[in-house]
Amino acid sequence: MLRALYSAAAGMEAQQLNLDVIANNLANVNTTGFKKSKVEFQELLYQTLRAPGSESGQGNVLPTGLQVGQGARPVATARIFTTGELTQTGERLDVAIQGDGFFEVQLPDGSRAYTRAGAFKIASDGRIVTSEGFALLGGFQAVPPGTTNITISPNGEVTYSGPNGNTTFRVQLVRFNNPAGLESLGRNLFRETLASGPPELGNPGENGFGELEQGYLELSNVKVVEEMVNLILAQRAYEVNSRAVQAADEMMQQANNIRR
């Protein structure tokens, strides 16, 4: 019965983390470029009371064993990088990626991070930056003073119309072999890790890279109804594990109340 207490407690702790992840998904349902997470569980070690395949005497072999598990634990919070819905804003520097890829930005310490949130702004020095002020890399050039129009085509060609005529260049996107292995930094940013692999540069619309959509933003890929169902499942799983704790406690109480 003590084993049941610890196994059920492990299940309750796992479901508590599951609830935390679901709550974070729901909290970011309106966050631009947000990618939802899911918890992956794994069973704990088993106590083997009788090994399967062991001899039972007279040359007989046991077809099954006697093993008791110790509960479950969370082993990963995997990001799901499906493309969210696009919403039209009409802003000239709102850019969504329709398909695979990330924008590359430079952090204040000089390191690089990656994002799907394309709500960009123009800094005082003409650089294209994120809402946090991080400079956008990947070939983006500074906007010269007096620029009247900025056009971004699906294949990444950017055209500035200014007092000195038109300036055209092409930007690039970044992708990873295992985007689920990226480290989440918050603020819609991810960082490269050994699990994600090195970044691969490419042109939008080529070799599997997504296309750019000017005047659009990518919404969160969180589906409220799906998360609410997961919330109910997590709540019920937590409840049934708590009932297992209660049942084990009542059985121990019954054993303690035995009179000779």
C-alpha positions in Angstrom: 0.0 0.0 0.0 2.9 2.3 0.5 3.9 1.7 -3.1 0.4 2.8 -4.1 0.8 6.1 -2.2 4.1 6.9 -3.9 2.9 5.9 -7.4 -0.2 7.9 -7.1 1.8 10.9 -5.8 4.1 10.7 -8.8 1.0 10.7 -11.0 -0.3 13.8 -9.3 3.0 15.6 -9.7 3.0 14.7 -13.4 -0.5 16.0 -14.0 0.3 19.2 -12.1 3.1 19.9 -14.6 0.7 19.0 -17.4 -1.8 21.5 -16.1 1.0 24.2 -15.9 1.8 23.6 -19.6 -1.8 23.7 -20.7 -2.3 26.9 -18.7 0.7 28.5 -20.4 -0.7 27.5 -23.8 -4.1 29.1 -23.0 -2.4 32.2 -21.6 -0.6 32.7 -25.0 -3.6 32.1 -27.2 -3.3 35.6 -28.6 0.5 35.8 -28.6 1.9 36.4 -32.2 3.9 33.5 -33.5 3.5 31.4 -30.3 3.9 27.7 -30.6 2.1 25.4 -28.1 3.8 22.8 -26.0 2.7 19.3 -24.9 4.0 17.2 -22.1 5.3 13.7 -22.8 5.2 11.2 -20.0 7.2 8.1 -19.2 6.5 5.2 -16.8 8.9 4.9 -13.9 11.0 1.8 -13.0 9.3 -1.5 -12.2 9.8 -3.7 -9.2 10.3 -7.2 -10.4 8.8 -9.7 -7.9 9.0 -12.6 -10.4 10.9 -12.3 -13.7 9.1 -13.5 -16.8 10.7 -16.5 -18.4 12.1 -17.9 -15.1 11.9 -21.5 -14.3 9.0 -22.7 -12.1 10.4 -26.2 -11.6 10.4 -29.5 -13.5 11.6 -27.7 -16.7 8.6 -25.4 -16.8 9.1 -21.7 -17.7 6.8 -18.9 -16.5 5.0 -17.3 -19.5 4.6 -14.0 -17.6 6.3 -12.3 -14.7 5.1 -10.3 -11.7 6.1 -6.7 -11.9 4.7 -3.6 -10.3 5.3 -0.1 -11.6 6.2 3.0 -9.6 4.1 5.6 -11.3 4.8 8.1 -14.1 6.9 11.1 -14.7 7.1 13.9 -17.4 10.2 13.6 -19.6 9.8 16.4 -22.1 7.8 19.5 -23.0 7.8 19.3 -26.8 7.1 22.4 -28.9 4.6 21.9 -31.8 5.7 24.0 -34.7 2.6 23.8 -36.9 1.8 27.0 -38.7 -0.8 29.2 -37.0 -3.6 31.1 -38.9 -2.7 34.3 -40.6 -4.5 37.5 -39.8 -4.4 40.6 -42.0 -3.2 43.8 -40.3 -2.2 46.0 -43.3 0.9 47.2 -41.5 3.9 47.4 -44.0 6.3 45.8 -41.5 4.1 43.0 -40.3 5.4 39.9 -42.0 4.2 36.3 -41.5 6.0 33.2 -42.6 3.6 30.8 -44.4 5.5 27.5 -43.9 8.8 26.5 -42.5 11.4 29.0 -41.2 12.4 31.6 -38.6 13.4 35.2 -38.6 16.9 35.7 -37.2 17.5 38.5 -34.6 20.5 39.7 -32.7 20.3 40.0 -28.9 22.0 42.7 -26.9 24.9 40.4 -25.9 25.7 39.8 -29.6 24.2 36.3 -29.7 21.5 35.2 -32.1 18.0 34.1 -31.6 15.1 33.1 -33.8 11.4 34.0 -33.8 8.2 33.5 -35.8 6.7 36.8 -34.6 6.9 39.2 -37.5 5.6 42.4 -35.9 8.6 44.5 -36.9 9.3 48.2 -36.3 11.8 50.9 -37.6 14.3 52.0 -35.0 15.6 55.6 -34.8 18.7 54.6 -36.8 16.7 53.0 -39.5 17.2 49.4 -38.5 14.4 46.9 -38.7 13.8 45.6 -35.1 11.4 43.5 -33.1 9.0 44.9 -30.6 11.7 44.4 -28.0 14.2 46.4 -30.0 16.3 43.4 -31.2 17.8 44.0 -34.7 16.5 41.8 -37.5 19.3 39.9 -39.4 19.1 37.6 -42.4 20.0 40.3 -44.9 17.6 43.1 -43.8 19.1 46.5 -44.5 18.4 49.7 -42.6 15.6 52.0 -43.9 17.1 55.3 -45.2 15.5 58.5 -44.1 12.7 59.7 -46.4 11.5 56.2 -47.3 8.0 56.3 -48.5 7.2 52.7 -49.3 8.4 49.3 -48.3 7.4 46.2 -50.4 8.2 42.7 -49.3 7.5 39.9 -51.8 6.7 36.3 -51.0 10.2 35.2 -52.1 11.9 37.6 -49.8 12.7 40.5 -52.1 12.5 43.8 -50.3 12.1 47.2 -52.1 12.5 50.6 -50.4 11.2 53.6 -52.2 13.1 56.7 -51.1 14.5 60.0 -52.3 17.4 58.3 -54.0 15.2 55.9 -55.9 14.4 52.3 -55.2 16.7 49.9 -53.2 16.1 46.2 -53.7 17.7 43.3 -51.8 16.7 39.8 -50.7 16.3 38.5 -47.1 16.8 34.9 -45.9 15.1 32.7 -43.4 16.5 30.1 -41.0 15.3 26.6 -40.2 16.5 23.6 -38.1 16.5 19.9 -38.5 14.8 19.5 -35.1 13.0 22.7 -34.2 11.5 21.0 -31.1 15.0 21.0 -29.7 15.3 24.8 -29.6 15.5 26.4 -26.3 12.7 28.8 -25.4 13.9 32.2 -24.2 10.5 33.8 -23.8 9.6 37.0 -25.6 8.8 34.9 -28.7 12.4 33.9 -29.0 14.3 30.6 -29.4 17.9 29.7 -29.2 20.0 27.1 -31.0 21.0 24.0 -29.0 22.9 20.8 -29.8 19.5 19.1 -30.0 18.1 21.4 -32.6 21.2 21.2 -34.9 22.9 24.2 -36.6 20.8 26.8 -38.4 20.3 26.5 -42.1 19.9 29.6 -44.2 17.7 29.7 -47.3 15.6 32.0 -49.5 11.8 32.2 -48.8 9.8 30.1 -51.1 12.7 27.8 -52.1 13.8 24.4 -51.0 11.0 23.9 -48.5 11.3 27.3 -46.9 8.0 29.2 -46.2 6.9 32.3 -48.1 6.6 35.7 -46.6 3.3 37.5 -46.4 3.5 41.3 -46.0 0.7 42.9 -44.0 -0.1 39.7 -42.1 0.8 38.2 -38.7 0.9 34.6 -37.7 -1.4 33.9 -34.8 -0.7 31.4 -32.1 -1.3 27.7 -33.1 -3.1 27.1 -29.8 -6.7 25.7 -30.2 -8.8 26.7 -27.3 -11.2 23.8 -27.6 -8.4 21.3 -27.8 -6.7 22.8 -24.7 -9.9 22.8 -22.8 -10.3 19.1 -23.5 -6.7 18.5 -22.4 -7.4 20.6 -19.3 -10.4 18.4 -18.3 -8.3 15.2 -18.9 -5.5 16.5 -16.7 -8.0 17.5 -14.0 -9.6 14.0 -14.1 -6.3 12.2 -14.1 -5.2 14.3 -11.1 -8.5 13.5 -9.4 -8.3 9.8 -9.9 -4.7 9.7 -8.6 -5.8 11.5 -5.5 -8.5 8.9 -5.1 -5.8 6.3 -5.3 -4.0 8.0 -2.4 -7.2 8.1 -0.5 -8.0 4.4 -1.1 -4.5 3.4 0.0 -4.8 5.5 3.1 -8.2 3.9 4.0 -6.7 0.4 3.4 -3.8 1.2 5.8 -6.3 2.5 8.3 -8.3 -0.7 8.1 -5.1 -2.7 8.6 -4.2 -0.6 11.7 -7.6 -1.1 13.2 -7.4 -4.9 13.1 -8.0 -6.4 16.6 -6.9 -9.9 17.6 
